[in-house]
Amino acid sequence: MKLKRREMIAAGGLAAGALGFSQTLSRMAHGMLAKKDPKEDKLNGYSHEPEYRVNKETGEITLNPKQQVSYTTCLGCTTICGVRVRIDKETGRVLRVGGNPFHPLAAANHLPYETSVKDSFIATSQHQELGQRNRATLCGRGNAVKEHHSSPFRVLQPLKRVGPRNSGKWEPISFEQLIREVAEGGDLFGEGHVKGFKELRDLKTPIKAEAPEFGPIANKVGVITSVNDGREALIRRFWNQSFGTQNFVRHGAWCGGSWRSGSGAVFGDHRAMPHAKPDMENAEFVIFIGTAPGATGNPFRRTGELIAKARTDGKMDYVIIDPVLSNADNRAAGDRSNWVPIIPGTDSALLMAMMRWIFENDRHNKDYLSCANPEYAESRGFPSYCSAAWLVIQEPSHPRYGKYLRGSDIGVEIEEEKRYGDDDPYIVLNEHNEFESAINLMSPAQLEAPEGLLLNGKDIKLKTALQLLKESAMRQTIEEASAYCGIPVPVIEGLADEFTSHGTNASIVAHGGMMSGNGFYNAFAVVTLNTLIGNLNTKGGFVMGGGGFRDASAGPRYNLVDFEGKVQPRGIPIGRNVPFERTSEFKRRKEAGEPLYPAPTQWYPNAPGLGTEWFASIANDYPYKLDALILWMCNPVYGIAGLKKKFEEQLLDPKKIPLIVSIDPFINETNCYADYIVPDSLLYESWGWVSPWNGVPTKTMAARWPVVEAAAAKTPSGQPIAVESFHIELAKYMGLPGFGKEGLKDADGNPVPLETAEDWYFRGGANIAYAGGKPVPDATDEDLLFSGVERMRADLESRLKPEEWRKIAYLYTRGGRFENADQAQDKNNPEWQKHRFSNVLWIWNENVGSSRNYLNGEHNWGTAQFREPHFSNGTPMREIYSEEDWPLLLVSFKSQLLSPYTIGTSLTILKPDNPMIIHPDDAKRFGLTTGQVAKVSTPGGAVEGTIIVYPGVMRGCVGIEHGFGHTELGGRAHQIGDHTWPDAPFIRAGVNINDIGLTDPTRNHENIWVDSVSGAVVRNGLPAKVEPIAG
């Protein structure tokens, strides 16, 4: 059944575009007049001189001696694309930024890595129309983010708060004072003694003597960061391996944590949380659910380029299932795309209904699903395998309920210490319904287990993983699912039909739209659908990222991992992402014969580090509090729904968190509560080695290096004050291992220094350059000249061995190390991906299925399933917040221009505000018109904003674009010493959906609303109401 294009929007954008038009024009004019650009040229207007000239006929190139072009990376969002930066040599000013043609995130057809820098310049010129074939581009945000370098709101020197927290008053201090005070502590603010990092680095004394499993006092220091921008390995070296704290988390739990955790359930790894992406260059059909290609997701720029090519030059059709219509489905796409609106938080209803149709119509790939091990799967032509046929213990009284049946369970002799480990085989049924080791079965395994199986002579309930998934899919009818999710039955059936009509050349993918009150199971269902058709690792299917080349590794040139005195952090993390059964409290209850559940609060054994739970732990001293909080380039108060209203008191009170240190180039909504702010490098001033988050099938490792001079103040030794110099100097002051004159070792064990950022990144670059047994070539003098790396030559030569430095320079001249595009497919089987996921895909995840919801004591279900959005103890949201009282649902969607930390005049003149969008039927119901100011309320608060009536949103929803409604980042005029910042009201424009996030009533409102399995924050599907504001 071929899906027909739905009737699309004929009009409606005109009125929206008119809103604020005069304001935009006036600010645009002001911005243009305020710029100090070159004089007007009769032909080229106010444009800059070209950075070089290429003769269209001969290809001869002439460099502009006034400018430099260098390859590095962007930090305008978490995608971190490769860029080419044009710099005015005299002023050091960044003139313009474009895409790096070597980097696959900037150029879908990236240049061969052996291309010289000179030829890469010619390849993007008009010579022989090469520039059309080798285009390397950035998004609007990537083009505009250079404004941050000259922002009047940058932090350029260490700051210490004056008066109470969040007073907006700061005292500039020297770097030496900063290091001394945070290390030594003392009566730093006239409020009593504050423990410094020297005192807090106690690796012996337990946090709580009655609960030694919580670990030592060192765990009372916690670090929250945003994303690994290529510098995290050095900072983890300090906090995890040298200082010794267990608590270091990224922002994932309030970004796309549910998607990653649900994917991790299928990939069998809830820590690393692997995930895959559609192979859009070769796919025939793709479903995007809770993500809009080219507008959201990561990498969104590359995805947008690939999908545009696929729908014009390729054979791919696609569907976007989302409450909000984005430009990913537009008139240019014709009938190649469809938008299917859905009620927020009902994704699993749709997905399980699709599975039901697939099972009922025998459209699942049984040949693939019956392959119980990788060898047999490969012999049948499949580059992956899954656990569909593996047997699961379903006897409730069995001590291993929810676990897969193992060889030792059926009498295979396994040493006690090896039971249930890698040497204890999983068990399946062969064609005679006899138990057999999954790893040895070279024929199809049975996909259904009969009743009456005997285990050690006793009848036991065993089912295959696929049986359990099928049972889950059959719990609701397609008609019931349709009524719940708002998608008609024919569309659900059509989606399932189309999805299973392309063999393995189809896939489904999700992202931030999964951040709802049932997000884990929604995401679990998305990845399970892919497994049902066996599309992983296949050309045109669901493919893994190629990964990067390891810099922070144990070789081949330098050992950046091991050092004398290295600490192995121990203890339960403050986010409680371990089983409750590991606690002394559980053991005491068990010994006393007391009820084991509920626990005092929720625990998350199937989740990674959870910054979403940190503040509740601090507030309730459970499992323990923090004595110091480090905030590095992160903004949880802005990014976590409901956090500010619930936990501002803890942030303001030094008795709750005695020391808060932030490392950031700006003052944001979180570090405005800090005691100290350390300036950090920014964008093109910065170092790093970073690989794509995903979406690139070839190995990619981008280099970021200071192509412009850092604007921040310098340390006494002349280094720019930044995250690296702060941690290196703090380590030296405290005498921590792994830093200083002999902080590193080469591959032969010879000591080398770790005293500057260059010491770390150059040696990491050496490992990259020599990775894989085949080192990269040497950079030529011409490469150094054309790329601007010439100015680093002396540093490279002084820190590296004679045979190394030109190879590391080769990386910097091209902006990294990049595997060529033709390496995406397996040479021996071009229908398979080269970089494949090799472990089993879990249809039933035994870690989930054997774990519990610790507030109600019930087992979690181990396959994808339909769950209503619910609070932590399992109570459906609508049982507490009825549709009668709260008739609408809120949904957030990503801005194409602004990100939560990338705002500037060039962007806000184009999009100054984020009006809240509502469907015409709902507008009529609530008496709203476009341009009207309205109040949107949830049980967590209210915001006021402008309304746009728009048919491109699901009925019953209010859509709010994310990235607006800041109160900091220039939205408040801070006083720095005697200087007061300018006021920038345009930064405060719009609303932030997270300001009205919910707390969880089933936890006595002790924390915000998070998913009960993944711990990810809930920002979609919030119960709401709207009312017009008179006047």
N, C-alpha and C positions, 0 to 999 in steps of 0.2 A: 504494500500500500504506500503510494507516494504522497507525502504530506503536501497539501495545497497551501499556498501562501495565504495567511490570514489577512483580512482587510486592515490596511494600515492607516496611519493618521494622514488625513488629507490637509489639515490646517491646524493651527493652534500655537505655533511657535512665534508668530508675529507679535502677538500681544505680550508674550513673555519677553521677547527681545526688546520691546519698547520700555520695559521697566528699568528705571535708573539710567536710561540712555544719555540724558543730559549730564548726569553726574559722571558717567564714563568719559564722555567727550571732554568735559572740563578737566578731568584728571589726566587724560591722555595728553591734552594740550600742555598742561602744566609740566608733565613729565618730559615732553619733547623739548620745551623751552629751557628746562632746568639742566639738560644734558650738555656737557662740554664736548661736542663732536667737531669733526673737521669742518672747514669752511665749505660752503656749497660749491659743487662742481656743476658746470653747465650740463654735462651728460649724465653724471652719476649721482647728482644731488648731494646728500650729506654722508654718503657711504665712505668707508675707510678705503685707503689704498689697498690693492690686492696684496696678499702675503707673498705671492710669487706669480710669475707670468709663464705660461706655456704656449709656445708657438703651435697653433692649431695644425699646421701643415707638417712641421718637422718633429714636434714633440720636445724641442729644446726648452729647457727650463731656466729661468732667471729668478733668483731669490731676491726678496725685498730686504735690504740690509737693516731696515728700521724695525722689522718684525721677526718674531720667532714662532714656529709652529711645532708643537710638542704633543705626543700621544700620552694620555693618562686616563683617569676614570672620572665619571660623574658621581656626585653624592646628592643629587636632587631628590632621589627616592631610594627605596631599598633594592631596586633592580641593579643599580651600579653599572651603567653602560660604559663602554669605551668611548672616549672623546678625543678630538683634536682641538687643541686650544691655541688661539692666535693671541700673541702677546706683543704689546708695544715695548720694545727693548729699553727705550729711554725712561718711561714712566713705570714700567712693570705692570701696567694695567691690562687686564684681559679684555680684548676687543670683541671677540666673538668665539663661539664654541660650536663645533660640528661633530659629526660622528667619526670614529676611528675605523677606516676601511679594513683593518686587520681583525677587528673584534666582531664576532657573530651577533652580539646584542645590538650593534649599530648598523651592521650590514649583513643581510640574510645570505648574500653571496660574498662572504668575506675573502679578501685577497689571500693567495698562497703565502705561507709564512716566510718562504725564501725570498719574497719580493724585497728589493732594496727600498730604503726610505725614500730616496729620490724617485724611484718608479712608482711608489705609492702616491706621491704627490701628482705625478702625471696621470695615474690611473683614475683620479677623480676630476680630471680636467676635461675640456672640450676636444682635446686631441683624439681624433678617430672616434669621437662620441663615447670615449671610455667612461666618462663621468656618469652616463646614463646606465651603464652596465654595473658600475662599481659604487653606486650611491651608498653613502654612509650618513645616516641622519639621526637626529635626536627629537624628542618630544618638545612641546612648548616649555615645559618645566625645565628640561635640560638646557634649553637655550637661554632661559631667563635667570637661572639660579646664580649666575656669575655676579649678580647684583649684591649677593650676600657679602662679598669681599669688602665692599665699601659701605656696608650698612652702618648707620650711626648707632645701631643698637648692639654692636659686637662687644663682647667682653675681651679686652686686650691685656689685662693685668689681673693678678690675683685679687679677689675681693673677700672681705670679711664683713659679716652683717653688723649693723649698728642698731642697737635697740632690739625689740622683740622680733621674732621670725616673721617674715612677710611684711615688714614695715616699708619695704621699698627703699631702704637707706643702706648704703654700703661704704666701706672704707677701703681704699686701695692699700695693699700691703706688699712688702717685698716677697720675692720667692723664698728667701731664706727664712723669713718669719712664718710663711705658710708651712713649709716643711717642718720647722721646729714645733709649731703649735699643734699640728695634727698628729705628729709623732709622740710628743711628750704629754699632751693634754694639759690639764690644770684648770684654774678658774678663768676660763677664756673670755667669758662674757659678763662676769660679775653675778652669775646665777648659781654658782657652786661648781664643784669639781666635775670636770668632763674627762673621761678616760681617753687617752690617746692610743694610737695604734701599737705603741710599744707595750703598753699595759694589756691591751686586748689580745695580743699574740701569745695567748696561753694555750699550749697544746696538750696540757696534762689535766688541768682542773676541769671536771665535768660541769656543764651548764646547770644540771640538776642532779644532785647525788642520788636521788631516788629513781632517776631515769637516765642511766649512763649511755643508753642508746642515742640520746640526743647529741652526743659528742662534746668536744671541749669548748671552752670559752671563746676560742677563735671563731667558732661558728656564729657568734653574736655580731659579727661583721658581715653585712650582706651587700652584694653588688648587683645593680640592675643596669643593663645596657639595652640598646635598641636592636641593632642587627650587626652581624659580623661584617664590618666594612673593610676587612683585611688587616686589622690591627689587634684583633681579639686575642690571638695566641700569646702575644707578649703580655697583655694585661692579665690573662688567666695564669700565666707563669708566675706573676707576682701574687695574686690573691689566692689561687688554688694551691699552687705547688711550692711557693716560698713562704707566704704568710700562713696558709693552712686552713682557710675557711672553705666549707662545703657549699656556701650559698652564693651562687653566681648565676643569674638568669638573664635571658633576653626578653624581648617584648612579645614573643609569639602568642602567649595566652590572651593577649588583647588585640592581636592582629588577625591571624588566620588559624589559631590554635585548634579549633574543632576540625577543620579540614585536615590539618596535618596529623592529628591524633586518630581520626577515623581512617585515614590512609595508612598510618602506622599499624593499625589493627590488622589490615590485610597483608601488609608487608612484614608483619611479625616483629616490629621493632618500635616500641612506644617511646624510646629515648631519642634515637636519631630521626624517627618518623619519615622514612623514605616516601617519595611520591613520584609520580610520572606525569607526563604531559602528552597530548595528542601529537602525532607526527603529521602536522598540517601540510607539509610539503608533499605528502603522498596519500593522505587520507581521502576517503570518499564521503564520509558522514561523521559529524562531530556534534555532540550535545554539550552546550555550556550551561551549567546550572549554578546559580548563585555567583556567577562571574560573567563579565562582559568583555569579550576579546577586543583588545585595542583600547579599552577604557580602564579595565581593572586587571587584577592578577599580576603575576610576576613570571616572566618578563613581559610587561604589557606593550612596550614599543615593538619589540620583535614579533610578538603575537599579532599585533595590528597589521604589521607589514606582511606577514605570512598569510594571514586570512584574506587580506586584500588580493594578494597574488593568487591564492587558491580559488577564490570565487570568480576571478576574471580569466586567469590562464589555466587553472587546474580543473579538477573534477569534483571538488568538494562542495557539498551542501552542509548547512549547519543550522542548528536551532539554539536559540537563547531562551532559557527558562528562568525568569527573574520577575520580581514584582514591579520593576522599573524598566522601561524601554530606554536603551542607550543608543548611541550612534553605531553600535556594532551591527544593528539591523537597520538598514536605511534603503532609500530608493535605488542607490547605486548598486546594491546587492541584488536587486531584482528578485527572482524566485529562488535564488541560491540560499536565502536565509529566511528564518521565521522567528518571530517573537511570541512566546507563550507565557502570558502572565500567570503568576501563581501567588497564593496567599502565603505571606512570610511564615517560615517555620513548619511548613507542611511538606517539605521536600520528600521525606521518607514515605509519606502516604503515596505520592506519585511513583516513587522508585520501586517500592514493594509491589505496587499494582502492575508496573511494567514487568517485574519478575514473575508475578502470577501469570500474566499473559504468556510470557516466554515459556514457563513450565507447562502450562495447559496446552500450548501449541507446539511443544517439543522443539523449541528453537534454541535451546542451550547446546553448547558444543560438547556433546557427551564423549566424543573421541578424546578431546583434550582433558576433560574433567576426570576421566578414568585413568589418566596417567599418574601413577602414585609416586614416581621418582624422576629425577632429571634425565637419567640415561634412557629410560623407556620413552619419555616425552620426546627427546631429541631423535630417537629412532623412528618416531611417528611424525616427525617434521615440526615439532613444537619447541620454540626456544625458551619456554618457561613451563612450570608445573605448579599444581596446587594441591590442597589437602581435601578436596571434595570427597574422596573415597575413604579417608582415614576415619577410624572408628572413635566415637566419643562416648565416654561413660556418662550415662544419664540416670543411673540409679541414685536417687536422692540420699540414701543412707550410706552410700559408698564414700570412704574418706577422700577419694580422688574424683568426686563428682565434678563434672565440667571439664575434666582433663582428657586428653587423648589416651587411648589404650596403648600401653607399651609392652615390649617383649617380656619384661620382668613381671608384668601383671598376668601373663598367660603361662608362666613357668620357665621362660628362657633364663638360663643362669647368667646373672649379671652381678659383678661385684657390688657390694652394698654401697660403696662411695660413688659408684658410677650409675646407680639406678636413676632413671629419668634424666640422664644426661645424653650427650651425643651418641654414646655407644649403646644406648637402650632404644631399639628400633620402634618406630610407630607401626601400628598393626592395621591391616586391611583384610578384606575378604576376597579370595580368588574366585574363579568361575565356578568352583564347587562349594562356595560359601564356607570355605575353610580359612582359619586364621593364617595370615602370612605376613612376613615382614614387608613393609611398604618399599624399602630400599632395594629389595631383591626381586620384586614381582615384575617380570618382563612380559606381562600381558595385561589386558584391561582389568582393573579392579572393579568390584561391584559398587555401584553408586547408591544402593539401598540395602540395608541390613534387615534380614527377616527377624521376626519375633522368635523368642525361645532359644536364643543363643546361650550356650553354657560356658561359664568361665570357672575353671577349676571345679567342675562338676556342679556348679550352681547357676541357676537361671539369673541372668543379669540383663538389664536394659541397656543395649548398645545401639547407637544410630550413627550413620555416616554424617559427616559435616554437611553434605549436600541435602540430606534428608531434613536436618534441622533448619537449614535455610529455607527449604521448600515449605516446611510447616509454618515458618515465620511469614512467608509470602502469602500463605493461604488464610491467614487470620482475618483478613478483610477482603471484601469483594471489591471489584474494580468500581462498581457503582458507589460504594461507601467511600472509597478513596477519592473519587471524583467530587463527591459532595463536600469532602473535607478540604481538599486542596484548591478547589475552584476551577479545575481543568476538565472539560467535557470528556466523557468516556471515549468517543471516537478519536480524540486527540491522544489520549493515553495509549490506546491500542495502536494508533498510527506511529507513535514514537517507538513503541516496543517492536513493531513490525519493521520499521525502517532501520532501527539500531541493529537488528539481527539479519539484515538483508545484504550485508557487505562482507561477510566472512570476518576476517580480522582487520579489515580496513575501516573500522569505525571505532569510536571511543566516546567516553563521557568524562567531563572534568568539572571541578568546582573550585571555589576558593572562599572569599570572605563572606559570601552569602550564607555559609554554614554556621555563622556565629549566632545561633538561636538557642532556645531552651531545650532543644533535642539535637544539637549540632553534631555531636559525636556519631550518633546512629544515622543521621542524614548522610554524613561523609562516608561512613562505613558502607552504606548502601551504594553510593556512587562508585566506589572502587570495586565493590563486589560485582556490579553489573559488568564492568570490564572483564573481570575474571570469568564470568559465565560464557563469554565468547572467545576467551583464550587469546586476547590481543596483545599481551605484554611482550615487549622486546621485538615486535614485528614491524616491518616497514608498513607505514600507513596506519599503525595501531596506536598503542599506548607505550610510550618510550621513556627510558630513563635519561637523565642528564649525563653528559660525558664526564662530569666532575672536573677537577683541576689537577695541577701538578703540586705536590706537597712542598711547602716551604718550611713550616715548623715541624720538621721530622728529624729522625735520627741519622740522616745522611742524604745523599751520598758524599757531600763535601763537609757538612758541619752538623754536629749533634745539637739541635735546638730543643731537645726534649729532656734529656737526662743531665743531672748535675748533682754534685755532692750536697747533702743536706736537703734534698728534695722531699717535700711532705706529701703523704697520701692523705687527702682529706677524709674524715670519717664522721659518721653521725647522720641522723635523720635530718633532711633539709627542712627549713622553716615552712616551705610550701606544702609539706605533708604528702609528697608524691611517692609514698611507699605504703605497703599494707599496714593497717592498724594492728594486725596480729604481731608485728615486730616490736610493739611497745611493751614496756614493763607493766603498764596499766592493764593491757589485755591479759597478760600472763597472771597478774594478781587476781583478776576477775575469774579466770579459768580455775585457778587453784582454790579459790574461795567458793566455787560453785555458783557464782553470781551470773546474771544475764550478760552475755558477751556484747550484745548490741541493744540499743544504739550506742555508738561512740560519742564522746563529747561534741564532736563536730565531724564534718566529712573528711575522708582521706581519699587519695587519688592514686592507687597503685599502677594505673595504666596511663599515666600522664608524665610529661617531662617536667622540668622546673616550672613552678607556677608563681609568677609575680602577682597574679590575681588574688592569691591567698596570703601574701606576706603581711599586708596591713591588718587583716583580721587577726593573724597570729600575734602581731605586735600589740594590738589593742587588748587582746584577751590573755596574753602571756601563755599561749598554748599553740604549739608545744613550748615555745619560748619567745622572748622578745629579742630585739636587736639593740645593741649599744651604739652601733654606727651603721649608717646607710650611705653607700656610694652610688651616685647617680651619674652614669656616663652616657651622654648623648641620648637621653631618653626623657619621656614626658608622660608618665602614667596618669597623672591627674587629668590631663586633657584626653588621653586615649582610652581610659578604662571607664566604661559606663557606670555612673553612680558613685565613683570613688571619692570625688571631691566633697560632695555633700556628706558622705558617711564618715570619711576619715580625715577631714581637714583638722579636726581637734588634735589628732595624734601628730600631725605634721607640725602644728604650731607649738606643741608642748615639748620642751627639751627633756622633761622627765619621761616621756614616752619613747622618744628617740633622741638620746643625748647628743649625738653628733651626726650631722648631715653634710657631706662633702659632694659637690657636683663638679664634673669636668665637662665643659660645654662652651661653645663659642657665643651662646646667647642665654638670656634669662627667659625661661619658659614657665608654664603654669605649675610645674613641679619644683624646679630648683629655685623658684622665688622663695621657698621655705628653707633653703639651705643656710648653713652657717658659713660655709666657704664656697666660693666658685673659682675653679681653676680654668683659665682660658684653654681652649683646644684649637688645633689647626683646623682649617676649613677648606674643603674642596681641593683646589689646585695647589694649596700649600702643603698638602697632607701626604703621608706615606701609606703603603698597604699592598698586600698581595691578596687578591680576591677572585674567586670563581663564581660563575653565575649560580643563582639560587636553584634554577632548574630551567628547562625549556631549550637547552642547547645540547644536541646529541654528541658533540665532539668535545674533547678535553680543552678547557679554556682556563687560563690563569692571567688575570689582568694585573698590570703594574700601575700603582699610583705613586707619584713622586712629586716633590715640590717644584713645579714648573714656574712658580712665582715665589717671591720672598714672603715668608710668613709675617703677618702684621703684628702678631702678639709680641709682648715684651720678651726679653731674653733672660736666661738664667745667668748666674755669675760666670759660667764657663762659655757663654755665648750661644747656647742652644735655644731655639724658640721654646717658650713655655707651652707645653702641650701635654697630651695624655702620656706620651712616652717619657719625656723628660721628667714629669712629675713622679712617675712610678720608679724610674731608674734612680733618681736622686733620693727619693724616700727610702728605697731599698738600701742604698749605700749608707744613708743616715742611720737606719735601723740595724745595719749589719746583716741583712737577710742574705741567704744563699742564692746563687744563680745570677748574681749581678756584680758589676764592678770590673776590676782589671783582669780577672780571670773568670768572668761569669759564664763564658761559653767554651766549647771545645770543638776542634775540627774533627774530621772523621777518624783521625789517627790518635785522638785523645790529647792533642796539644792544646793548652789553654789559649784563648783569645778573648779580648775584652768585650764587655757589654756595658758601655758607658754612654752611648748615644743611639739615637734612632737608626742612624746609618749602620752601626755595628750589627743591629738585628736584621734589618731589611736587606742589606747587601748579602749577608750570609744565607738568609732565606732564599734570596734570588739565586745564589750559587746552587742550592739544592734543586731549585726548579730548572736551572739551565742544564744541569747534568742528569736530570731525572730520566728514567727509562733506559739507561745504559747507552744512550746516544746523545751526547751534548749538542747544544745548538751551536751554530757557527760563531765566529768572532765578528763583532761589529767593526765595520771599516771606519776610517777617518771621515769619509763622506757621510756615513750614517750618523756619526756623532755630530757633524756640522749641521746637517739638515734637520735633525731632531731636537737640537738644543742640549743633548746629553753631554756635549763637549764641556759644559761648565761644571759637570760633576766628575770629570775625568780624574782630577787630582785626588778626590775623595775615594773614588773607586780603586785607584792604584795603591793608595796608602793603606786601605783596609783589606784588600784581597790579594791573593797570590798572583804572581805574574801570569800564569796560564788561565786564571779565572776571570779577570776583570773585564776583558772584552766580551766574554760570553754573557756576563750579567748586563753589560752595556747593550748587547744585542736585544735583550728583553726590554730594557727601558726605551730603546730607540723605536720599538714597534708597539709599545704599550702593553707588553706581556708576552706570554707564550701561548700559541694557538695551534691546535691540531687542524689540519686542512679539512675543508668541508667534505672531501671525497672519502674521509675516514669514518663517516657516520655508520656505514653498513659493514657487516662482516664480509671479509674478502672471500671466504669459502662458501658463504651463503648470503648473497646480497639481499635476500628477503628478511634477513634478521639484522638487528642492530649489533654494532660492534661492542658497545658498552652496555652489557646486559645485567639485569638483576638476576642473581643465580640461586637465591634461596627460595624456599617454598612460599606460595601465596596462601594465606589462611582464609578459608571459607568460614570456619569456626575458629575464633581466637580463644585458646584455652586459658590464657591469662585473664582475659575479660570474663569468660564464661565461668571461671572458678572464683572470681572476685565477688565482692558484695557492695551494695550500697550501704555504707556504714551508718546511715541514719534510720534505715528501716530493717536492716539485717538481711534483706533479700539478695539472692544471687543476681548479678547482672547477666544479661543474655549475650551469648557468645557469637551470634551472627548479626548481620544487618537485620533491622526490624523497624516497624512503624512505631514511633513513640510520639505522643502529643508533647508539645513544649511543656516542661514541668520544672518544678523547683527541686531543691536538692534531695528532699526525702521522697521524691516520686510523685508528689501531689501535682496534678495538671494545673497549669497557670489559670485556666478559665474556671476552675473550681473556687478560686480565691478572688480573681478579678473578672467578674462576669462581663459578657458582651453587652448586657443591658446598661451597666455602669460605665463601661469602657468600650465603646462600640467600634473603635478603630485599632489598627496595629501600625506601629512605626517601623520603618525600614530605612537603613542608611545605604548610601551608595557613594562610590568614590568619585572625586573630582578629577577631571582630566588635566586640569591645570595646577591646582593647589594640592599640596600634600600637608600633613599635619605640621610639618616643620619647614616647608618651602613656600614662603610668601614674599611678595615683592611688588613693586609698582608695575612692572611689565606684565605681571599676571593679573593683579587686581584691577588694573584699568580695563582688562578684557572681561573679568568676571568679579565685580565688586562685592557681590552678595550671594547668598544661597537661599532664594525663596523656597518655601516648603510646598511640595506639589501634592495635589489631590485630584481624584477623578471627578469629572463633571457630575456624575450621579451623586457622589458624596457632597460635592459643593452645593448642589441643589438641596440635599437633605439637611445640611447645616447652615444654609443661608450665606454661602461664601461666594465671592467673586475674585477674579484675578486682580491683583494689586492691593487687595484688602489686607489689613493687619489683623492677625488672629493669634489667639493663645492656644498652644498645644500643651496638654497636661498628661502626665502619667502618674501612677502612685508615687513616683520618685521626685516629682517636681514639675515645673512649667517653664516654657520659653515663649517668647513672642516674636513673630516674624511675619514676613510678607507671604501671601498665598499666590500660587499660580495654579489655575485650573487646567488640567492637562490629561488628555485621554491615555497617555503613555504610562499610566501607573495602575496597578491592580485596584479594583473596587475594594473599599474597606481599608485602604492603606493611606498613610501619609509618608511621603518620601523626603528625606533630608540628606542633602549632599554633604559629604564629610570634608573637612579642611578649613572650615570657617569658625567664627565665634570665638576667636582668641581673646584672652584678656592680658596676655603677656607677649613676648617676642616683639616688643615695641608698642604693645597695646596699653602699657602703663608707663608713665614717666618716672623712672627710677632716679634716685639721687646718688651719684657716684662721687664721693668726696664733696667738693664744692660745685661740681657740675651736675646739672639736671638734664636728663635726656629730653629730646623733643617729644611732643605728643603726636601720636599717629592714630587718629580715630578710625581710619579705614581698615586697620588691622582688627579692630573689634567688630567689624560688620558681620552680620549673619548670626547663625545659631549653631551650637554644637549639640548633637543628639546625646552625647555622653553626659551632658549636664543634667539630664532627666532620666538617667538609668535607674534601675530598681535595686533595692535590697531584697534579700530572700526572707519572706515571712516564716518559712518553715525552719529557719535557723535563728529565730528570734531577732531577725534583722541584724545579726552580728556581722554579716558580710553582704557584698553585692551579689547579684544573681549571676551564677556561673553554671555551666553545663555540669551535670552530676557525675559524668565519667571523665571528661577531658579537663575539667576545671577552667575552660575557656570562658571569657566573659560573654554575656548575652547582650547584644545590642540590636538585634533584629527580632521583630515580632513583639515589641513592647506594647502592652495594653495602653490605649490612649483615648483621649477625646479632644475635640476642637471646638472653639467658640469664637465668633467674630468679636473684635474690639470696636466699640462705637467710636465714630470720628475718624 
